[in-house]
Amino acid sequence: MLEHYDYAQIHDLSLAKDLAELEPVCCSRLKALGIKHFRYGWQHAELPGRVPQDIDIMSCPAAWLDHYKKMGYAEIDPKRAYVRKNSVAAVWGPDLHLGVAPASEHQFWMDSADFGLGYGATIPVPSKFGERASLCVAFSTVRAERDFALNCMPSIEAFAFRLHEVVERLTVRRLSLEVNLTKREVDVVKWAAAGKTAYETGRILAISETTVLFHLNNAKLKFGVTNKHQLIARSLALGVYV
């Protein structure tokens, strides 16, 4: 329930300087909400000169991770499939899935339960860059503790969204700085976003229309986009001039 929400978690997440500093914050804050094991996963978008990067922040039993890899569960994991197709949180557990799961998933749910990960929830998180992120949390097998975590679901969802915001800031926004627009390129993009034509921008900056177009084209090449509208959208999303 909302009264369980500890707004200090927002402050703690914001203090993180890199992804490594997020893990202990997640462990501490989610534990207070009845969560012992969790996994946050996201593949951020490709930037010019870089391939998409998989980001994982987790606290899962090492034995389960080894078993998951050995069994090739990444290919059939129903939680991953759910995130790709849905945008609302889902609660899962053996009593909800073992009787109705397809044969290909049946062993997955049985093994999850054996490793103490039988109950939990998956929270899809929309992203400005790349694929939708998600936070998967495991509830205790103890009924009272599991009920407490379920009552905290609004707080857990709020935490998931805030966590993703911080991850975006620490990864994609930081990588965008490596695009390295010149000051003049930033200037022309800023005025383009304000609705100015190349001619009007040239008058404002005291340069020719041809020079404005030259800088806009350079900026498009650096961001890997093909038109002015995409350039403005990418620049706004990455906070290049805001």
C-alpha positions in Angstrom: 0.0 0.0 0.0 1.1 3.5 -0.6 1.8 4.2 3.1 4.7 1.7 2.9 6.5 3.9 0.3 9.7 5.4 1.5 10.5 8.5 -0.5 14.1 8.4 0.7 14.6 5.8 -2.0 14.2 8.5 -4.6 17.0 10.5 -3.0 19.3 7.4 -2.6 18.9 6.4 -6.3 19.6 10.0 -7.4 22.9 10.0 -5.6 24.3 7.0 -7.6 27.2 8.0 -9.8 27.3 4.8 -11.8 25.4 1.5 -12.2 27.5 -0.3 -9.6 26.2 2.1 -6.9 22.6 1.3 -7.8 22.8 -2.4 -6.7 23.1 -1.9 -2.9 20.4 0.8 -3.0 18.1 -1.6 -4.8 18.9 -4.4 -2.4 18.2 -2.2 0.7 15.0 -0.5 -0.6 13.4 -3.6 -2.1 14.2 -5.6 1.1 12.2 -3.0 3.0 9.3 -3.8 0.7 9.5 -7.5 1.3 11.7 -8.4 -1.7 14.9 -10.4 -1.3 15.7 -11.3 -4.9 15.2 -9.1 -7.9 16.4 -8.4 -11.5 16.2 -5.2 -13.4 17.0 -5.6 -17.1 17.1 -3.3 -20.1 18.8 -3.1 -23.5 19.4 0.6 -24.3 19.2 1.9 -27.8 22.0 2.0 -30.3 23.9 5.3 -30.5 26.2 6.3 -33.4 29.3 4.2 -33.2 27.9 1.9 -30.4 25.9 -1.3 -30.3 23.0 -1.7 -27.9 24.1 -2.6 -24.4 22.3 -5.1 -22.1 22.1 -3.7 -18.5 21.3 -6.0 -15.6 21.1 -5.1 -11.9 20.2 -8.1 -9.8 20.2 -9.9 -6.6 19.5 -13.5 -7.5 20.8 -16.8 -6.2 24.0 -17.7 -8.1 22.9 -21.3 -8.3 19.7 -20.1 -10.1 21.6 -18.0 -12.6 23.8 -21.0 -13.4 20.8 -23.3 -13.8 19.0 -20.6 -15.9 21.9 -20.4 -18.3 22.4 -24.2 -18.4 18.7 -24.8 -19.2 18.6 -22.1 -21.8 15.7 -20.5 -20.1 16.3 -17.1 -21.7 14.7 -18.4 -24.8 11.4 -19.5 -23.1 11.3 -17.3 -20.0 7.6 -16.3 -19.9 8.4 -13.2 -17.9 10.6 -11.8 -20.6 8.0 -12.6 -23.2 5.4 -10.9 -21.1 7.4 -7.6 -20.9 7.8 -7.5 -24.7 4.0 -7.6 -25.2 2.5 -5.9 -22.1 2.9 -2.6 -20.3 1.2 -3.4 -16.9 2.5 -5.3 -13.9 1.8 -9.0 -13.6 1.9 -11.2 -10.5 3.1 -14.8 -10.9 3.3 -18.0 -8.8 3.2 -21.8 -9.0 -0.5 -21.9 -8.1 -1.2 -19.5 -10.9 0.9 -21.2 -13.7 1.8 -24.8 -13.0 -1.7 -26.0 -14.0 -2.1 -23.9 -17.1 1.5 -23.2 -18.4 2.4 -24.6 -21.8 4.7 -27.7 -21.6 7.7 -25.6 -22.6 7.2 -23.4 -19.6 6.2 -26.0 -17.1 9.7 -27.0 -16.1 10.7 -23.3 -15.8 8.0 -22.6 -13.2 8.8 -25.8 -11.3 12.5 -24.9 -11.2 11.8 -21.3 -10.2 9.8 -22.6 -7.2 12.7 -25.0 -6.3 15.1 -22.1 -6.1 12.7 -20.0 -3.9 11.6 -17.8 -6.8 8.2 -19.3 -7.4 6.2 -16.2 -6.4 6.7 -12.6 -7.5 5.9 -9.9 -10.0 7.1 -8.5 -13.3 6.9 -4.8 -13.9 7.4 -3.5 -17.5 8.8 0.0 -17.7 8.5 2.1 -20.8 11.7 3.6 -22.1 12.6 6.5 -24.3 15.5 4.5 -25.8 15.5 1.0 -27.0 13.4 -1.9 -25.6 11.1 -1.7 -22.7 12.9 -2.2 -19.4 11.5 -4.4 -16.6 11.9 -5.1 -12.9 11.2 -8.7 -11.7 10.9 -9.2 -8.0 10.5 -12.5 -6.1 8.3 -12.7 -3.0 8.9 -14.8 0.0 7.4 -18.3 0.1 6.1 -17.4 3.6 2.4 -16.4 3.2 2.4 -13.4 5.5 5.6 -12.0 4.0 4.3 -12.6 0.5 1.1 -10.7 1.4 3.1 -7.8 2.7 5.0 -7.5 -0.5 1.8 -7.7 -2.5 0.4 -4.8 -0.5 3.5 -2.9 -1.4 3.1 -3.3 -5.1 2.3 0.4 -5.8 5.6 1.3 -4.0 7.5 -1.4 -5.9 6.2 -0.1 -9.2 7.1 3.4 -8.3 10.6 2.2 -7.4 10.9 0.4 -10.8 10.0 3.6 -12.8 12.4 5.7 -10.7 15.2 3.2 -11.1 14.8 3.2 -14.8 15.0 7.0 -15.0 18.3 6.9 -13.1 19.7 4.1 -15.3 18.8 6.2 -18.4 20.6 9.2 -17.0 23.7 7.2 -16.2 23.9 5.4 -19.5 22.3 6.8 -22.6 22.4 10.5 -21.5 26.1 10.1 -20.6 26.9 8.3 -23.8 25.2 11.1 -25.8 27.9 13.4 -24.6 30.3 11.4 -26.7 28.5 12.4 -29.8 30.4 15.7 -29.2 28.3 18.3 -31.1 30.2 21.6 -31.6 28.8 24.8 -30.0 27.6 26.0 -33.4 25.8 22.6 -34.0 24.1 22.9 -30.7 23.0 26.4 -31.5 21.4 25.5 -34.8 19.7 22.5 -33.4 18.3 24.6 -30.5 16.8 27.2 -32.9 15.5 24.4 -35.2 13.7 22.9 -32.2 12.2 26.4 -31.5 10.6 26.3 -35.0 13.0 28.5 -36.8 13.9 27.9 -40.4 17.5 27.7 -41.6 17.1 31.3 -43.0 15.8 32.6 -39.7 18.5 30.8 -37.7 21.1 32.3 -39.9 19.8 35.8 -39.2 19.8 35.1 -35.5 23.3 33.7 -35.4 24.7 36.1 -38.1 25.7 33.3 -40.4 24.5 32.2 -43.9 21.6 29.9 -44.5 24.0 27.5 -46.2 26.2 27.4 -43.1 23.2 26.6 -40.9 22.3 23.7 -43.2 25.9 22.5 -43.1 25.9 22.4 -39.2 22.4 20.7 -39.2 23.6 18.0 -41.6 26.7 17.4 -39.4 24.6 17.0 -36.3 22.3 14.6 -38.1 25.3 12.5 -39.1 26.6 12.4 -35.6 23.2 11.3 -34.2 22.6 8.8 -37.0 19.3 10.3 -38.0 18.0 11.3 -41.5 15.9 14.4 -41.1 15.5 17.5 -38.9 12.5 16.2 -37.0 14.4 13.0 -35.9 17.4 15.2 -35.0 15.3 17.5 -32.8 13.6 14.5 -31.1 16.9 12.7 -30.4 18.5 15.9 -29.1 15.6 16.6 -26.8 15.5 13.1 -25.5 19.2 13.1 -24.7 19.2 16.5 -23.1 21.8 17.9 -25.5 20.8 21.5 -25.1 18.4 21.5 -22.1 
